[in-house]
């Protein structure tokens, strides 16, 4: 029985990873005081993520992480209007085959404290080859309304990108003005895979004449 379960587990892993390309993975296992190429914003103002002092602060925190010894924490210190956004670097997206799209899967673990219901959202920003913004992924400011939970919760989203997209930025947006509040992020991964080819139509075999 154990051999069968192990075989099923291996088959599941193969199916999951077949054709997938890992663009980025962050486990935040670092003593650095800053996050290279990560940023954060308030309204139209953006700066390096760990360069903010108010109305929020972004830090690498030791202890109580999802895995390993560290995780990322964004703490809202003041109740001010405007979205508070944390975002990754821009990941390069390869050009898809003609007539196809690239599918992206974003997975991470998050826990929260003090945030208002439905105030934390996952979104993505697509860039063209000149690094100009094309559109929001899915034409939406909220791909997922992230569950609010004091315990670590997995969040996973999969969707297709515009064929012209050559860069992708992942963002977490806090739309509430509640403070004090915070969320913790760990084990973020971004994978891409070519769009599956449609199944070929089958033609029924001719029925012999009676």
C-alpha positions as CSV (number, residue, x, y, z in Angstrom):
1,X,0.0,0.0,0.0
2,X,2.8,2.4,0.9
3,X,4.5,1.7,-2.5
4,X,1.2,2.6,-4.3
5,X,0.8,5.8,-2.3
6,X,4.5,6.8,-3.1
7,X,4.0,6.1,-6.8
8,X,0.8,8.2,-6.9
9,X,2.6,11.0,-5.1
10,X,5.5,10.9,-7.7
11,X,3.0,10.9,-10.6
12,X,1.2,13.9,-9.1
13,X,4.5,15.8,-8.8
14,X,5.4,15.0,-12.4
15,X,2.0,16.1,-13.7
16,X,2.3,19.3,-11.7
17,X,5.8,20.3,-12.8
18,X,5.7,19.1,-16.4
19,X,6.2,22.1,-18.6
20,X,6.5,24.5,-15.7
21,X,9.3,27.0,-15.4
22,X,10.1,28.6,-12.1
23,X,10.5,32.3,-12.6
24,X,11.1,33.3,-8.9
25,X,11.0,31.9,-5.4
26,X,11.4,33.9,-2.2
27,X,11.8,32.3,1.2
28,X,13.2,35.4,2.8
29,X,16.0,33.5,4.6
30,X,18.4,36.5,4.7
31,X,19.9,38.8,7.3
32,X,19.7,41.7,4.8
33,X,18.0,44.9,5.9
34,X,16.6,45.6,2.5
35,X,14.9,43.6,-0.3
36,X,16.7,44.0,-3.7
37,X,14.3,45.3,-6.4
38,X,11.2,45.0,-4.3
39,X,9.1,48.1,-3.9
40,X,6.2,49.5,-2.0
41,X,3.7,52.3,-2.7
42,X,1.1,54.6,-1.3
43,X,-1.2,56.0,-4.0
44,X,1.1,57.2,-6.8
45,X,4.3,57.4,-4.6
46,X,6.7,54.4,-4.8
47,X,10.0,53.6,-3.2
48,X,12.2,50.6,-2.3
49,X,10.1,48.3,-0.1
50,X,12.3,48.5,3.0
51,X,12.9,52.3,2.6
52,X,9.5,53.3,4.1
53,X,9.2,54.5,7.7
54,X,5.5,55.6,7.6
55,X,2.6,55.1,7.2
56,X,3.9,51.5,6.9
57,X,7.1,49.7,7.3
58,X,8.4,46.5,5.5
59,X,10.9,44.3,7.3
60,X,12.4,40.8,7.2
61,X,11.2,39.2,10.5
62,X,12.8,36.3,12.3
63,X,10.6,33.7,13.9
64,X,7.1,32.3,13.4
65,X,7.7,31.9,9.6
66,X,5.9,29.4,7.4
67,X,9.2,27.7,6.8
68,X,12.8,28.3,7.8
69,X,13.7,31.1,10.1
70,X,12.4,34.3,8.4
71,X,9.5,35.8,6.6
72,X,8.5,39.3,5.2
73,X,6.2,41.6,7.3
74,X,4.3,44.7,6.1
75,X,3.0,46.6,9.1
76,X,0.5,49.4,8.7
77,X,1.3,52.1,11.3
78,X,-1.1,54.9,10.4
79,X,-4.7,55.0,9.0
80,X,-4.3,57.1,5.9
81,X,-6.3,57.1,2.6
82,X,-4.9,55.4,-0.5
83,X,-3.8,51.8,-1.2
84,X,-0.7,50.4,0.4
85,X,1.1,48.2,-2.1
86,X,4.0,45.8,-1.8
87,X,5.4,44.5,-5.1
88,X,8.1,42.2,-6.4
89,X,10.7,42.9,-9.1
90,X,9.6,42.6,-12.7
91,X,10.0,39.1,-14.0
92,X,11.0,38.5,-17.6
93,X,8.3,36.6,-19.6
94,X,9.4,34.7,-22.8
95,X,7.4,35.2,-26.0
96,X,4.9,32.4,-26.5
97,X,4.4,30.4,-29.7
98,X,2.2,32.1,-32.3
99,X,-1.5,31.9,-31.4
100,X,-0.8,30.8,-27.8
101,X,-0.5,32.5,-24.4
102,X,1.7,32.0,-21.3
103,X,0.0,30.8,-18.2
104,X,1.3,31.9,-14.8
105,X,0.9,30.4,-11.4
106,X,1.5,32.4,-8.2
107,X,1.7,30.7,-4.9
108,X,2.5,32.0,-1.4
109,X,1.7,31.7,2.3
110,X,0.2,34.6,4.2
111,X,-1.1,35.4,7.7
112,X,-2.7,38.6,8.9
113,X,-3.5,40.7,11.9
114,X,-5.9,43.6,12.3
115,X,-6.9,44.0,8.6
116,X,-10.5,44.7,7.6
117,X,-12.4,42.0,5.8
118,X,-11.6,41.8,2.1
119,X,-9.0,44.5,2.3
120,X,-5.9,42.4,1.1
121,X,-5.7,41.5,-2.5
122,X,-3.4,39.8,-5.0
123,X,-2.9,41.6,-8.3
124,X,-0.4,41.5,-11.2
125,X,0.9,44.1,-13.6
126,X,1.9,43.2,-17.2
127,X,4.6,45.0,-19.0
128,X,5.6,45.1,-22.7
129,X,9.1,44.7,-24.2
130,X,9.8,48.4,-23.5
131,X,8.8,47.9,-19.8
132,X,5.7,50.0,-20.4
133,X,2.5,48.9,-18.5
134,X,0.1,47.0,-20.7
135,X,-2.7,46.2,-18.2
136,X,-3.5,44.5,-14.9
137,X,-3.4,40.8,-15.1
138,X,-7.0,39.6,-15.7
139,X,-8.0,43.2,-16.2
140,X,-8.6,43.3,-12.5
141,X,-7.3,45.0,-9.3
142,X,-8.1,41.8,-7.4
143,X,-7.2,38.4,-8.7
144,X,-7.8,37.0,-5.2
145,X,-9.3,38.5,-2.1
146,X,-6.7,37.0,0.3
147,X,-8.2,35.2,3.3
148,X,-7.6,37.0,6.7
149,X,-6.2,34.4,9.1
150,X,-3.8,34.5,12.1
151,X,-2.5,31.2,10.9
152,X,-0.5,30.6,7.7
153,X,-2.8,30.1,4.7
154,X,-1.8,29.1,1.2
155,X,-2.9,31.3,-1.7
156,X,-2.7,30.1,-5.2
157,X,-3.8,31.6,-8.5
158,X,-3.4,30.6,-12.1
159,X,-4.3,32.5,-15.3
160,X,-3.2,33.5,-18.8
161,X,-1.1,36.5,-19.8
162,X,-1.4,38.9,-22.7
163,X,0.7,37.5,-25.7
164,X,2.5,40.8,-25.8
165,X,3.6,40.6,-22.1
166,X,7.3,40.4,-21.6
167,X,7.4,41.4,-17.9
168,X,5.3,40.6,-14.9
169,X,5.1,42.2,-11.5
170,X,3.3,40.6,-8.5
171,X,1.6,42.9,-6.1
172,X,-0.2,42.7,-2.7
173,X,-2.5,45.6,-2.1
174,X,-4.1,46.7,1.2
175,X,-7.2,48.8,0.4
176,X,-8.3,49.3,4.0
177,X,-7.2,52.3,6.2
178,X,-7.2,50.3,9.4
179,X,-4.2,50.7,11.7
180,X,-2.4,49.2,13.4
181,X,-2.5,46.1,11.1
182,X,-0.1,43.8,9.4
183,X,0.4,40.9,7.1
184,X,3.3,38.4,6.8
185,X,4.4,36.7,3.6
186,X,6.5,33.6,3.0
187,X,7.5,31.1,0.4
188,X,6.4,33.0,-2.7
189,X,6.9,31.3,-6.0
190,X,6.0,32.3,-9.6
191,X,5.9,29.7,-12.3
192,X,5.0,29.9,-16.0
193,X,4.0,27.3,-18.5
194,X,3.0,27.4,-22.2
195,X,-0.7,27.3,-22.9
196,X,-1.9,23.8,-23.5
197,X,-2.7,23.0,-27.1
198,X,-6.4,22.2,-27.6
199,X,-7.3,18.5,-27.9
200,X,-7.4,17.4,-31.5
201,X,-10.9,16.6,-32.8
202,X,-11.5,12.9,-33.6
203,X,-13.4,11.8,-36.7
204,X,-15.7,8.8,-36.1
205,X,-14.9,5.8,-38.1
206,X,-17.3,5.3,-41.1
207,X,-20.1,2.8,-40.5
208,X,-20.0,-0.1,-42.8
209,X,-22.9,-0.1,-45.3
210,X,-25.6,-2.6,-44.4
